[in-house]
Structures are given as C-alpha cells and as structure tokens.
Amino acid sequence: MNRKIITAGIVLVVAFQMTVLFAEYLGAVYPLWTGKEIRLKTTPVDPRSLFMGNYALLDYEISTINGKDFASGKIPRAGEYVYVKLKPGQEGWYVFDGVDPEKPASGTFIRGRLQSGHTSQDIQRVRYGIEAYFASKEKATALEKDLRKGGIAVVMVAGNGKAALKEVVAKQ
C-alpha cells in the first residue's frame, strides 16, 4: 500500500511539473500565434555576451516615456504594468501614441513594466520583454554590422498587449 501511494505521488509531482513547463511555454509563444505584427524602430546596445551567448540587446524609442504623457496624470509605481498605445508612423513602423496604467479598450497597444516609477522623475523607463534578440554566431555578427544605423524589430503583440520578438531586420 505504501508503494502505491509513493508511485502515485511521484506521478502527480511529475505531471504537475510538466503542466507548469507547458503553461510557461504557451505563455511565451501565445503572442507569436495570436498576435498582430507590428514593426518598431530599434537600435542595438550590445551585440554579444561571453556568458549568455550571441544576442543583441535592443533599445526602443517607446522604452523611454515622459512622465507627463500618462493619460491619468499619475505615474504608477515601479514594477507595475503600463499600456503604451501605438499608431502607424509615416516610415512604416509603429510610434508612441500615449501611455496609461489601464488596458485600452481598443487600438494597438503593448504592455510593459515600468522600471522607474517615481513621480519626481520626468523620464520613465519601460521594459516589454523584447529587449534581447538571440541568434547564431554568424547571424549575430552580421546583425552587429547591419544594425549600426538602426533596425526594425518585427514584434507580435497579442490582444492583451503581451509582446514577443519575431525578428530584427536592418533599416533600409
């Protein structure tokens, strides 16, 4: 009887772990499957890391927001979600169109976490989870050369604002 209980417990624990891993995977690829494709202007910050592999850290124009741009006039605390509204720009990529701590009812928007969140600061930093682009060594080296003048990040944004980085291309 003890052996059956132990076996059932092990099976239950393994099933739970697999469920958690599967849920994490679905959360990561959900925007790629259901999202709307948008393009954002980006610049590389760092092309490679000896510890993390070949990747480029990306910086976006929408990552730096003026505290006065918050629709409610009140800046949330650091770590809280904010929703950045986007609109198509003249150059073919999306540009900043406002920010709000509440999810917009319609339109194109991207969800990010406020990094600074102090009312005394005019400039606020927002992270979207699309700031690192991993690539093979050859592609990372080519990106380093191609993105010197900037690039375009192809991002998939789900209906809830969660974003996933699809690819990075050189700006034409």
Secondary structure, 3 states (H helix, E strand, C coil): CHHHHHHHHHHHHHHHHHHHHHHHHHHHHHHHHHCEEEEEEEEEEEEEECCCEEEEEEEEHHHEEEHHHECCCCCCCCCCEEEEEEEECCCCCEEEEEEECCCCCCCEEEEEEECCCCCCCCEEEEECCCCEEECCHHHHHHHHHHHHHCEEEEEEECCCCCEEEEEEEECC
